């Protein structure tokens, strides 16, 4: 009999419920949340926050940072609101039900200052021509119909501070496409993290940091597991502040 997934994922300092969300907590998103450089940032934006996972992980490591989390899908938004409210970081994370393309154009009446983010993070939808899921909410979360790579770059270019960082998780091919689009907007890759499931497996995901200055990018690799299936030392070190098992 198939094992029923748990309705939540418990971290050391907070719990992420995903029973109402189209997307569940996944390893690659946790890697992004633990990897992204948060030092020096005081204002951050999470594009497509889903359950609020990335915003919560970033808030844990930088107690001086306030985060705006934007989510278009209603159930994801409601789940993120609840997860943030039950966390120790509720006063520093604000979740908003809107498309990033409208942020802040349709929210001018809100009190916050919405431009010049020191840090923008995103685990965006990337399926353009794949088979659809029976779940409309999952399609909204996974497919680029509601947020194309061009629209993502346009939003980041509009909202990122001059010295800010944009950190994004995508497969390799979509990373290449995004890099070409970003160059046209004056955003350049400064760091690439290649994520592999194991040393004998192909490249799984890439985490790329973009900034507004053109420099030679640094390439690093992370293997989640050893060949025997156990977690790698690098993965354990990266997630030790979050995972209960480390």
Backbone as CSV, one residue per row, in Angstrom:
resi,resn,N_x,N_y,N_z,CA_x,CA_y,CA_z,C_x,C_y,C_z
1,UNK,0.843,-1.190,0.000,0.000,0.000,0.000,0.883,1.246,0.000
2,UNK,0.610,2.232,-0.906,1.444,3.433,-0.948,1.393,4.199,0.360
3,UNK,2.523,4.766,0.718,2.620,5.539,1.948,1.971,6.916,1.754
4,UNK,1.118,7.306,2.686,0.464,8.620,2.615,1.432,9.696,3.078
5,UNK,1.680,10.712,2.230,2.610,11.762,2.642,2.093,12.526,3.856
6,UNK,3.013,12.943,4.712,2.629,13.736,5.881,2.082,15.081,5.431
7,UNK,1.100,15.637,6.136,0.514,16.926,5.744,1.399,18.120,6.094
8,UNK,2.544,17.871,6.700,3.431,18.961,7.086,4.878,18.477,7.069
9,UNK,5.806,19.433,7.083,7.233,19.132,7.200,7.762,19.974,8.349
10,UNK,8.280,19.300,9.360,8.728,20.000,10.556,10.229,20.295,10.483
11,UNK,10.559,21.563,10.619,11.951,21.996,10.673,12.321,22.293,12.121
12,UNK,13.565,22.662,12.366,14.015,22.882,13.734,13.321,24.065,14.407
13,UNK,13.024,25.114,13.645,12.437,26.305,14.252,11.018,26.621,13.787
14,UNK,10.516,25.903,12.821,9.168,26.157,12.318,8.642,24.918,11.603
15,UNK,7.341,24.920,11.332,6.695,23.821,10.621,5.993,24.375,9.385
16,UNK,6.143,23.669,8.259,5.481,24.061,7.020,4.385,23.039,6.711
17,UNK,3.149,23.463,6.832,2.020,22.637,6.415,1.835,22.784,4.903
18,UNK,1.578,21.661,4.229,1.355,21.717,2.783,0.163,20.859,2.363
19,UNK,-0.748,20.616,3.294,-1.905,19.770,3.002,-2.891,20.435,2.048
20,UNK,-2.916,21.761,1.999,-3.826,22.478,1.095,-3.113,23.024,-0.134
21,UNK,-1.813,22.883,-0.180,-1.029,23.479,-1.251,-0.868,22.514,-2.419
22,UNK,-0.799,23.064,-3.638,-0.594,22.246,-4.831,0.806,21.645,-4.861
23,UNK,1.755,22.303,-4.266,3.140,21.839,-4.239,3.560,21.545,-2.810
24,UNK,4.283,20.440,-2.637,4.737,20.029,-1.322,6.162,20.513,-1.072
25,UNK,6.571,20.481,0.174,7.953,20.783,0.513,8.847,19.768,-0.186
26,UNK,9.847,20.247,-0.921,10.736,19.343,-1.669,12.188,19.676,-1.349
27,UNK,13.049,18.712,-1.613,14.459,18.851,-1.249,15.124,20.010,-1.960
28,UNK,14.857,20.165,-3.266,15.547,21.220,-4.000,15.163,22.618,-3.510
29,UNK,13.899,22.791,-3.102,13.493,24.085,-2.549,14.183,24.337,-1.210
30,UNK,14.342,23.291,-0.419,15.052,23.427,0.857,16.512,23.794,0.628
31,UNK,17.111,23.225,-0.414,18.492,23.582,-0.758,18.574,25.059,-1.102
32,UNK,17.646,25.542,-1.915,17.624,26.962,-2.270,17.503,27.828,-1.027
33,UNK,16.570,27.483,-0.137,16.356,28.274,1.065,17.561,28.323,1.977
34,UNK,18.314,27.208,2.031,19.490,27.156,2.900,20.717,27.766,2.234
35,UNK,20.757,27.747,0.889,21.932,28.192,0.146,21.966,29.708,-0.061
36,UNK,20.824,30.314,-0.289,20.783,31.730,-0.674,21.478,32.595,0.374
37,UNK,22.307,33.516,-0.105,23.046,34.410,0.780,22.113,35.499,1.291
38,UNK,21.917,35.544,2.593,20.990,36.511,3.192,21.706,37.598,3.982
39,UNK,23.002,37.459,4.162,23.742,38.457,4.928,23.717,39.807,4.207
40,UNK,23.541,40.855,4.979,23.546,42.205,4.427,22.218,42.662,3.853
41,UNK,21.258,41.761,3.722,19.948,42.116,3.161,18.983,42.488,4.283
42,UNK,18.252,43.567,4.072,17.246,43.971,5.057,15.832,43.908,4.483
43,UNK,15.715,43.945,3.130,14.399,43.885,2.490,14.446,42.828,1.399
44,UNK,13.596,41.825,1.509,13.609,40.714,0.565,12.223,40.490,-0.016
45,UNK,12.209,39.874,-1.186,10.968,39.543,-1.886,11.028,38.089,-2.315
46,UNK,9.984,37.322,-1.995,9.864,35.918,-2.406,8.776,35.842,-3.472
47,UNK,9.171,35.554,-4.716,8.229,35.512,-5.833,7.662,34.102,-5.973
48,UNK,6.344,33.971,-5.790,5.697,32.662,-5.857,6.014,31.851,-4.622
49,UNK,5.641,32.361,-3.467,6.090,31.785,-2.193,5.531,30.396,-1.914
50,UNK,4.421,30.006,-2.564,3.852,28.674,-2.299,3.404,28.554,-0.862
51,UNK,4.035,27.661,-0.113,3.700,27.456,1.299,4.384,28.455,2.217
52,UNK,5.237,29.310,1.662,6.002,30.241,2.486,7.362,29.709,2.889
53,UNK,7.743,28.551,2.354,8.966,27.868,2.767,10.206,28.750,2.654
54,UNK,10.453,29.335,1.469,11.681,30.100,1.268,11.724,31.332,2.161
55,UNK,10.596,31.992,2.311,10.542,33.177,3.178,10.876,32.800,4.618
56,UNK,10.354,31.683,5.084,10.614,31.236,6.454,12.078,30.854,6.649
57,UNK,12.644,30.153,5.676,14.048,29.748,5.786,14.968,30.964,5.782
58,UNK,14.671,31.936,4.926,15.490,33.145,4.880,15.361,33.939,6.167
59,UNK,14.152,34.058,6.693,13.928,34.821,7.924,14.672,34.204,9.100
60,UNK,14.793,32.884,9.127,15.494,32.223,10.231,16.955,32.637,10.291
61,UNK,17.589,32.810,9.142,19.031,33.077,9.118,19.388,34.555,9.177
62,UNK,18.412,35.422,8.965,18.703,36.852,9.045,17.629,37.550,9.860
63,UNK,17.879,37.770,11.150,16.862,38.366,12.034,16.597,39.837,11.755
64,UNK,17.385,40.455,10.879,17.200,41.872,10.562,16.422,42.079,9.274
65,UNK,16.057,41.000,8.604,15.442,41.102,7.284,13.926,41.002,7.353
66,UNK,13.239,41.901,6.638,11.794,41.822,6.447,11.518,41.326,5.040
67,UNK,10.498,40.483,4.894,10.257,39.787,3.632,8.829,39.982,3.173
68,UNK,8.662,40.350,1.904,7.361,40.350,1.238,7.276,39.068,0.433
69,UNK,6.223,38.290,0.624,6.026,37.029,-0.095,4.773,37.147,-0.958
70,UNK,4.932,36.935,-2.260,3.845,37.127,-3.220,3.416,35.769,-3.773
71,UNK,2.105,35.520,-3.803,1.579,34.235,-4.287,0.254,34.455,-5.011
72,UNK,0.135,33.896,-6.220,-1.061,34.107,-7.035,-2.160,33.080,-6.758
73,UNK,-1.779,31.837,-6.407,-2.775,30.764,-6.229,-3.373,30.861,-4.820
74,UNK,-4.709,30.852,-4.735,-5.383,31.178,-3.477,-5.071,30.204,-2.346
75,UNK,-5.131,28.900,-2.611,-4.893,27.939,-1.542,-3.442,27.982,-1.061
76,UNK,-2.507,28.163,-1.990,-1.117,28.352,-1.582,-0.984,29.589,-0.694
77,UNK,-1.622,30.673,-1.123,-1.583,31.920,-0.354,-2.108,31.710,1.067
78,UNK,-3.274,31.065,1.186,-3.867,30.841,2.506,-2.985,29.940,3.362
79,UNK,-2.374,28.933,2.722,-1.478,28.042,3.460,-0.250,28.808,3.949
80,UNK,0.311,29.652,3.090,1.477,30.444,3.482,1.149,31.398,4.623
81,UNK,-0.021,32.029,4.557,-0.437,32.936,5.628,-0.467,32.199,6.963
82,UNK,-1.038,30.997,6.978,-1.119,30.219,8.218,0.268,29.787,8.695
83,UNK,1.118,29.325,7.756,2.458,28.881,8.142,3.275,30.019,8.738
84,UNK,3.183,31.186,8.138,3.913,32.348,8.650,3.370,32.764,10.013
85,UNK,2.045,32.776,10.158,1.428,33.194,11.417,1.835,32.302,12.579
86,UNK,2.078,31.023,12.310,2.440,30.072,13.363,3.946,29.982,13.589
87,UNK,4.712,30.766,12.856,6.172,30.710,12.957,6.690,31.784,13.913
88,UNK,7.969,31.703,14.298,8.559,32.755,15.141,8.858,34.042,14.378
89,UNK,8.618,34.034,13.049,9.030,35.162,12.212,7.841,35.945,11.648
90,UNK,6.680,35.773,12.256,5.442,36.347,11.705,5.505,37.865,11.561
91,UNK,6.206,38.546,12.449,6.255,40.009,12.397,7.135,40.523,11.265
92,UNK,7.932,39.627,10.662,8.871,40.083,9.623,8.524,39.569,8.228
93,UNK,7.443,38.797,8.085,7.036,38.264,6.781,5.599,38.686,6.502
94,UNK,5.377,39.309,5.353,4.034,39.676,4.916,3.719,38.918,3.630
95,UNK,2.607,38.179,3.623,2.210,37.382,2.459,1.089,38.105,1.730
96,UNK,1.214,38.225,0.405,0.253,38.977,-0.397,-0.302,38.109,-1.522
97,UNK,-1.610,38.191,-1.721,-2.296,37.405,-2.754,-2.367,38.233,-4.037
98,UNK,-1.358,38.088,-4.881,-1.297,38.859,-6.116,-0.287,38.237,-7.061
99,UNK,-0.364,38.608,-8.318,0.636,38.204,-9.307,1.817,39.159,-9.222
100,UNK,3.017,38.660,-9.429,4.191,39.515,-9.352,4.158,40.579,-10.443
101,UNK,3.498,40.270,-11.557,3.399,41.265,-12.638,2.636,42.513,-12.180
102,UNK,1.759,42.344,-11.188,0.970,43.458,-10.660,1.587,44.082,-9.412
103,UNK,2.718,43.583,-9.011,3.340,44.032,-7.766,4.420,45.056,-8.071
104,UNK,4.296,46.292,-7.589,3.244,46.779,-6.705,2.201,47.603,-7.437
105,UNK,2.075,47.434,-8.750,1.248,48.350,-9.541,-0.190,48.451,-9.041
106,UNK,-0.755,47.308,-8.536,-2.136,47.348,-8.062,-2.214,47.436,-6.547
107,UNK,-1.071,47.698,-5.909,-1.041,47.752,-4.453,-0.465,49.074,-3.959
108,UNK,-0.634,50.119,-4.749,-0.057,51.402,-4.407,-0.585,51.943,-3.078
109,UNK,-1.791,51.501,-2.680,-2.398,52.019,-1.455,-1.830,51.366,-0.202
110,UNK,-1.041,50.289,-0.362,-0.471,49.638,0.807,0.654,50.488,1.382
111,UNK,0.911,50.295,2.662,1.807,51.210,3.370,3.280,50.978,3.080
112,UNK,3.651,49.780,2.638,5.062,49.442,2.498,5.706,50.113,1.292
113,UNK,7.033,50.232,1.339,7.800,50.712,0.193,8.217,49.503,-0.628
114,UNK,7.762,49.402,-1.881,7.853,48.148,-2.610,9.015,48.042,-3.581
115,UNK,9.881,49.014,-3.659,10.957,48.946,-4.629,12.296,48.738,-3.932
116,UNK,13.307,48.448,-4.748,14.680,48.341,-4.246,14.851,47.247,-3.194
117,UNK,14.528,46.022,-3.560,14.762,44.888,-2.669,16.234,44.489,-2.711
118,UNK,16.820,44.267,-1.536,18.209,43.804,-1.454,18.344,42.379,-1.975
119,UNK,17.285,41.598,-1.805,17.302,40.188,-2.171,15.958,39.792,-2.741
120,UNK,15.988,39.108,-3.881,14.780,38.512,-4.460,15.060,37.028,-4.660
121,UNK,14.168,36.180,-4.177,14.321,34.734,-4.329,13.087,34.175,-5.027
122,UNK,13.291,33.091,-5.779,12.152,32.505,-6.482,12.432,31.060,-6.871
123,UNK,11.409,30.242,-6.706,11.374,28.876,-7.238,10.195,28.865,-8.206
124,UNK,10.392,29.406,-9.420,9.258,29.711,-10.297,8.749,28.507,-11.062
125,UNK,7.566,28.611,-11.678,7.084,27.549,-12.573,7.975,27.493,-13.805
126,UNK,8.188,26.285,-14.349,9.090,26.201,-15.491,8.624,25.269,-16.593
127,UNK,7.497,24.578,-16.438,6.998,23.710,-17.504,6.247,24.552,-18.529
128,UNK,6.709,24.526,-19.780,6.057,25.307,-20.830,5.189,24.447,-21.732
129,UNK,5.625,23.221,-22.052,4.901,22.388,-23.011,4.724,20.957,-22.518
130,UNK,4.610,20.782,-21.209,4.478,19.450,-20.643,3.012,19.073,-20.443
131,UNK,2.803,17.792,-20.204,1.448,17.296,-19.965,0.870,17.942,-18.713
132,UNK,-0.406,18.206,-18.755,-1.087,18.867,-17.649,-1.493,17.882,-16.573
133,UNK,-1.545,18.390,-15.354,-2.063,17.636,-14.229,-3.573,17.820,-14.163
134,UNK,-4.317,16.837,-13.605,-5.754,17.043,-13.394,-6.042,18.181,-12.424
135,UNK,-5.040,18.569,-11.634,-5.221,19.624,-10.643,-4.938,20.990,-11.259
136,UNK,-5.956,21.851,-11.274,-5.781,23.200,-11.810,-4.778,23.989,-10.971
137,UNK,-4.799,23.778,-9.653,-3.880,24.497,-8.780,-2.444,24.081,-9.037
138,UNK,-2.216,22.790,-9.271,-0.862,22.319,-9.557,-0.382,22.854,-10.909
139,UNK,-1.278,22.907,-11.885,-0.914,23.497,-13.173,-0.492,24.948,-13.006
140,UNK,-1.221,25.679,-12.167,-0.908,27.083,-11.934,0.469,27.231,-11.308
141,UNK,0.811,26.300,-10.432,2.087,26.375,-9.728,3.256,25.930,-10.599
142,UNK,3.029,24.960,-11.503,4.122,24.344,-12.246,4.352,24.918,-13.630
143,UNK,3.326,25.424,-14.268,3.420,25.822,-15.664,3.579,27.335,-15.805
144,UNK,4.209,27.733,-16.918,4.600,29.124,-17.107,3.487,30.017,-17.637
145,UNK,2.264,29.508,-17.743,1.165,30.305,-18.286,0.972,31.609,-17.519
146,UNK,1.121,31.565,-16.189,0.860,32.742,-15.362,2.119,33.532,-15.045
147,UNK,3.296,32.960,-15.325,4.554,33.675,-15.102,5.613,33.120,-16.048
148,UNK,5.789,33.779,-17.170,6.831,33.365,-18.117,8.192,33.814,-17.606
149,UNK,9.252,33.250,-18.167,10.594,33.671,-17.777,10.816,35.142,-18.112
150,UNK,10.257,35.592,-19.217,10.370,37.008,-19.584,9.700,37.905,-18.546
151,UNK,8.523,37.506,-18.080,7.810,38.286,-17.066,8.552,38.258,-15.730
152,UNK,9.160,37.124,-15.422,9.944,37.032,-14.190,11.119,38.000,-14.230
153,UNK,11.857,37.995,-15.334,12.998,38.900,-15.471,12.548,40.351,-15.431
154,UNK,11.459,40.669,-16.107,10.942,42.037,-16.107,10.614,42.497,-14.687
155,UNK,10.007,41.606,-13.907,9.637,41.951,-12.530,10.872,42.159,-11.665
156,UNK,11.850,41.276,-11.821,13.077,41.398,-11.033,13.821,42.675,-11.396
157,UNK,13.946,42.958,-12.699,14.647,44.161,-13.139,13.971,45.412,-12.608
158,UNK,12.673,45.363,-12.449,11.904,46.508,-11.959,12.050,46.702,-10.451
159,UNK,12.287,45.618,-9.713,12.194,45.673,-8.254,13.521,45.511,-7.513
160,UNK,14.550,45.035,-8.192,15.819,44.738,-7.521,16.643,45.999,-7.303
161,UNK,17.216,46.132,-6.113,18.091,47.267,-5.812,19.351,47.210,-6.668
162,UNK,20.027,48.333,-6.776,21.239,48.419,-7.603,22.272,47.395,-7.163
163,UNK,22.442,47.214,-5.872,23.411,46.257,-5.343,22.732,44.966,-4.860
164,UNK,21.513,44.722,-5.329,20.758,43.569,-4.862,21.134,42.272,-5.561
165,UNK,20.599,41.152,-5.042,20.835,39.820,-5.590,19.497,39.152,-5.909
166,UNK,19.455,38.460,-7.029,18.300,37.659,-7.411,18.754,36.208,-7.494
167,UNK,18.140,35.342,-6.694,18.550,33.938,-6.625,17.374,33.064,-7.024
168,UNK,17.593,32.178,-8.008,16.488,31.444,-8.618,16.862,29.978,-8.817
169,UNK,15.881,29.100,-8.650,16.046,27.653,-8.835,15.308,27.212,-10.089
170,UNK,16.028,26.564,-11.018,15.441,26.083,-12.260,16.217,24.864,-12.759
171,UNK,15.636,24.082,-13.674,16.432,23.065,-14.374,17.479,23.746,-15.259
172,UNK,18.427,22.958,-15.767,19.555,23.517,-16.515,19.114,24.255,-17.777
173,UNK,18.210,23.666,-18.555,17.814,24.294,-19.810,17.109,25.623,-19.555
174,UNK,16.201,25.637,-18.599,15.495,26.873,-18.273,16.444,27.920,-17.686
175,UNK,17.486,27.464,-16.971,18.497,28.391,-16.471,19.207,29.091,-17.622
176,UNK,19.527,28.329,-18.668,20.172,28.909,-19.849,19.262,29.947,-20.508
177,UNK,17.973,29.606,-20.652,17.035,30.555,-21.242,16.926,31.819,-20.398
178,UNK,16.801,31.628,-19.088,16.661,32.777,-18.193,17.900,33.663,-18.240
179,UNK,19.077,33.052,-18.310,20.325,33.813,-18.357,20.376,34.692,-19.602
180,UNK,19.922,34.156,-20.743,19.904,34.938,-21.979,18.920,36.099,-21.886
181,UNK,17.754,35.838,-21.297,16.751,36.896,-21.135,17.238,37.949,-20.150
182,UNK,17.847,37.504,-19.053,18.304,38.420,-18.011,19.392,39.363,-18.524
183,UNK,20.245,38.872,-19.416,21.316,39.712,-19.957,20.731,40.938,-20.659
184,UNK,19.602,40.741,-21.315,18.948,41.859,-21.989,18.398,42.894,-21.030
185,UNK,18.239,42.503,-19.766,17.729,43.425,-18.744,18.844,43.920,-17.824
186,UNK,20.088,43.593,-18.175,21.209,44.052,-17.364,21.411,43.266,-16.090
187,UNK,21.014,41.985,-16.091,21.205,41.104,-14.939,22.147,39.982,-15.355
188,UNK,23.190,39.757,-14.549,24.246,38.828,-14.946,24.475,37.773,-13.860
189,UNK,24.727,36.522,-14.255,24.980,35.470,-13.260,26.344,35.645,-12.599
190,UNK,26.360,35.619,-11.278,27.616,35.713,-10.535,27.972,34.399,-9.850
191,UNK,26.976,33.553,-9.580,27.213,32.245,-8.963,26.242,31.224,-9.553
192,UNK,26.749,30.032,-9.820,25.921,28.901,-10.212,26.174,27.757,-9.231
193,UNK,25.106,27.178,-8.701,25.236,25.953,-7.916,24.545,24.833,-8.681
194,UNK,25.318,23.847,-9.148,24.761,22.683,-9.812,24.339,21.670,-8.755
195,UNK,23.103,21.222,-8.812,22.571,20.276,-7.823,22.373,18.918,-8.498
196,UNK,23.010,17.891,-7.934,22.901,16.527,-8.425,22.276,15.657,-7.337
197,UNK,21.456,14.685,-7.751,20.913,13.729,-6.788,22.024,12.858,-6.213
198,UNK,22.898,12.339,-7.098,24.040,11.498,-6.721,25.156,11.723,-7.743
199,UNK,26.393,11.307,-7.437,27.494,11.486,-8.388,27.289,10.774,-9.720
200,UNK,26.476,9.722,-9.749,26.261,8.983,-10.997,24.979,9.396,-11.716
201,UNK,24.345,10.472,-11.263,23.105,10.947,-11.878,23.358,12.243,-12.652
202,UNK,22.527,12.534,-13.664,22.703,13.777,-14.419,22.340,15.001,-13.587
203,UNK,22.696,16.160,-14.086,22.383,17.419,-13.423,20.882,17.528,-13.200
204,UNK,20.499,17.836,-11.964,19.095,17.843,-11.569,18.502,19.260,-11.595
205,UNK,19.121,20.189,-10.889,18.664,21.566,-10.822,19.874,22.501,-10.764
206,UNK,19.629,23.782,-11.048,20.653,24.806,-10.886,20.095,25.967,-10.076
207,UNK,20.895,26.457,-9.166,20.554,27.661,-8.406,21.513,28.750,-8.870
208,UNK,20.957,29.826,-9.397,21.782,30.881,-9.985,21.524,32.205,-9.283
209,UNK,22.605,32.906,-8.987,22.532,34.239,-8.407,22.827,35.264,-9.498
210,UNK,21.908,36.203,-9.678,22.070,37.276,-10.659,22.273,38.598,-9.933
211,UNK,23.136,39.435,-10.501,23.334,40.787,-9.987,23.406,41.759,-11.161
212,UNK,23.473,43.039,-10.861,23.441,44.054,-11.914,24.830,44.390,-12.468
213,UNK,25.866,43.725,-11.997,27.203,43.962,-12.542,27.704,42.707,-13.251
214,UNK,28.450,42.926,-14.319,28.927,41.835,-15.161,30.289,41.379,-14.661
215,UNK,30.401,40.116,-14.246,31.648,39.568,-13.746,31.712,38.083,-14.087
216,UNK,32.866,37.498,-13.968,32.989,36.062,-14.227,32.254,35.289,-13.128
217,UNK,31.395,34.378,-13.529,30.575,33.663,-12.549,31.341,32.499,-11.925
218,UNK,30.987,32.200,-10.689,31.593,31.097,-9.931,30.689,29.875,-10.044
219,UNK,31.265,28.723,-10.387,30.508,27.484,-10.554,30.855,26.512,-9.442
220,UNK,29.819,26.030,-8.736,29.986,25.043,-7.671,29.000,23.897,-7.892
221,UNK,29.251,22.779,-7.222,28.371,21.615,-7.340,28.004,21.086,-5.965
222,UNK,26.796,20.549,-5.863,26.315,19.929,-4.623,25.689,18.589,-4.961
223,UNK,26.118,17.537,-4.289,25.521,16.207,-4.444,24.687,15.922,-3.195
224,UNK,23.412,15.628,-3.384,22.526,15.392,-2.246,22.873,14.090,-1.536
225,UNK,23.134,13.048,-2.318,23.420,11.727,-1.765,24.770,11.197,-2.224
226,UNK,25.349,10.318,-1.401,26.467,9.502,-1.834,25.927,8.385,-2.736
227,UNK,26.826,7.613,-3.326,26.413,6.510,-4.194,25.586,5.475,-3.441
228,UNK,25.814,5.322,-2.127,25.069,4.342,-1.348,23.702,4.851,-0.898
229,UNK,23.358,6.088,-1.285,22.052,6.642,-0.938,22.033,7.474,0.328
230,UNK,23.111,7.480,1.095,23.157,8.300,2.307,23.398,9.756,1.932
231,UNK,23.011,10.654,2.825,23.186,12.072,2.558,24.671,12.432,2.530
232,UNK,25.052,13.309,1.614,26.441,13.747,1.523,26.762,14.683,2.681
233,UNK,28.063,14.810,2.978,28.490,15.705,4.049,28.129,17.151,3.723
234,UNK,28.262,17.533,2.450,27.951,18.891,2.030,26.469,19.205,2.215
235,UNK,25.624,18.240,1.888,24.192,18.435,2.059,23.836,18.545,3.542
236,UNK,24.427,17.705,4.362,24.184,17.755,5.800,24.597,19.104,6.389
237,UNK,25.752,19.585,5.966,26.238,20.875,6.463,25.302,22.006,6.062
238,UNK,24.841,21.968,4.811,23.964,23.020,4.306,22.640,23.054,5.046
239,UNK,22.070,21.889,5.351,20.719,21.821,5.933,20.705,21.625,7.449
240,UNK,21.866,21.624,8.085,21.906,21.286,9.512,21.151,22.286,10.383
241,UNK,21.023,23.537,9.934,20.277,24.520,10.718,18.766,24.323,10.608
242,UNK,18.334,23.456,9.700,16.904,23.305,9.417,16.376,21.903,9.682
243,UNK,17.051,20.878,9.195,16.519,19.521,9.266,16.683,18.932,10.660
244,UNK,15.646,18.331,11.174,15.679,17.706,12.494,16.607,16.502,12.524
245,UNK,16.824,15.849,11.395,17.607,14.615,11.372,19.113,14.890,11.412
246,UNK,19.516,16.153,11.265,20.959,16.469,11.282,21.337,17.148,12.583
